[in-house]
Amino acid sequence: MICTCGGVLSVTHIEEPPSNLKKHEKLLYDRVCDVECLKCGKVLYSQPYDFGRKLNTVKSTKP
């Protein structure tokens, strides 16, 4: 992720899934994270962390 100043956003905290969820539900839970710009120090809260995981396909490493 890139900040509006052009710096890189670094993840500082990741939300833990709620403890009342079952193990398989925790795997599907979309967490959020807090990020901080390494250039200007701007902090953004509750940014998507797991969102879009369904779009991340695993590429085959074998020919």
Secondary structure, 3 states (H helix, E strand, C coil): CECCCCCEEEEEEECCCCCCCCHHHHHHCCCEEEEEECCCCCEEEEEECCCCHHHCCCCCCCC
